């Protein structure tokens, strides 16, 4: 929460702009590139209505990327809220496909090419680091020269249905290794069900290729 106060008891455009700029500066830290932003026209109500404390905020599920809206809530003496349009530009590198990628293809470094531009004009899921793509599988075909997005890729299966896997059962002071057969596919961190030799079905977490961990 960021609160700002006007010493004369009236919230003017300059003081609101200063607090909004500080909010934007903090919220855009850590974005993958050089960030600049421009703020749209402030509402006349916000410029003229008395206010001694206010709070800029983002709506749930929104983020400062490309065209966005920032809310400004007056806390006292009378509550009111306005929304300000903001355009966020992010100059940085992103990845495009060096050639056409086909469904089911595993991405390698030769499939990727770096390109510079405004990330804010691209979907927020655009891939900026090769490590986010290499080794993953293409969900649908992607034409050459297209920006690569994380939602177009899937993590490799660490466990595949029907595969014989190692089952590690861990608890306080013990680790037991067993074997079983996977009943479903699972990527890293996903739940995998395993049928043991005795016929028991247990659920665990896929940790590495062919390994499922059960915690007690």
Secondary structure by P-SEA (a helix, b strand, c coil): cbbbbbccccccaaaaaaaaaaaaaaaaccccccccccccccccccccccccbbbbbbcccccccccbbbbbbbcccbbbbbbbbbbbbbbbbbbccccccccccccccccbbbbbcccccccccccccccccccbbbcccccccccccccccccccccccccbbbbbbbcccccccbbbbbcccccccbbbbbbccccbbbbbbbccccbbbbcc
